[in-house]
Amino acid sequence: MQTLIQLLRPKHWFKNVFVLFPLLFSGALWTPNVWTSTALCVFATACFCSWASAVYILNDISDIESDRQHPRKCNRPIASGKVAIPTAITICVLLVLVPFAALAGLYFFREEFQNPVFYFTIVGAAYLINSILYDLLFRKQVLLDVFSIAFGFVLRILGGCAILLAVPSQWILICGWSMSLFMGFGKRRMECSLTGDEEEYRSSLQVYSPQFLDVILGVTATCSLLSYMLYTVSPDTIAFHNTSCLIYTVPFVFYGIFRYLIDSMSNKYDGPVEAITSDKPLIFCVLLWLATIIGIFIYVKLIL
């Protein structure tokens, strides 16, 4: 069981929280159908968790030889031989098909869910195609590797919008894209801080340099901050949420981005998931940001 859990990499399911963002920012939490909307978003998140685990298994199968030569990744279940390749392929196929089977059941037996299930299925298929292309092609290409990763996060946001039949705003797409690029290049910066063995393992790291990544991180951090600040003061945002108080959440975003920059250059973490789940000040900042946003929405919707 422990080997199976390690194979699925549940720690990385944290990335799928992006699927839940539309639930918060689309206003679905304040409608009479709140419980249905929440259940659909949780279901969509579970689908992405299953698909993400399938993608990780596919990556491990593709990298089995290089993983066996790596000082740390040689302990992964497939590389170490704890899980046979046929078994891994079977699990991978099930992780892909089971969510689609559940979606098919909703589509054919619950008429009111047909449209959201249809659009969500398209987004899910696009996510899998992008992930396969990343594994086979993009991860060996400088810049395209991070762009593909960032596109995967944007697809998570679109998946959350699709399952709610919510039209994604330009701001959620811009903020999501900018932040995803920032986190992706931060991951590359963390990998560049590791040993030379890591550069052999990932060919694109032979082109990336810490100096180049520091510049890119500065650019993407600036874009993330500007896009979020503009979102909070946009007339469309103020009109939609009936408040201009979202501007008070900007300091948390500043701190979180600056803290992630420190983590990216600290030689302490292997990637953003480890940084976000291990850096206590960063965790506290994210929780405060989330609590402040929910508090503002509650104040506006239930008190004003």
Secondary structure, DSSP 8 states (H G I E B T S, - for coil): -HHHHHHH-GGGGGGGGGGGHHHHHSSGGGSTTHHHHHHHHHHHHHHHHHHHHHHHHHHHHHTHHHHHHSTTGGGSHHHHTSS-HHHHHHHHHHHHHHHHHHHHHHHHH-GGGHHHHHHHHHHHHHHHHHHHHHHHTGGGSTTHHHHHHHHHHHHHHHHHHHHHT----HHHHHHHHHHHHHHHHHHHHHHHTS-HHHHHHSGGGGT--HHHHHHHHHHHHHHHHHHHHHHHH-HHHHHHHT-SGGGGGHHHHHHHHHHHHHHHTTT--SSHHHHHHH-HHHHHHHHHHHHHHHHHHHIIIII-
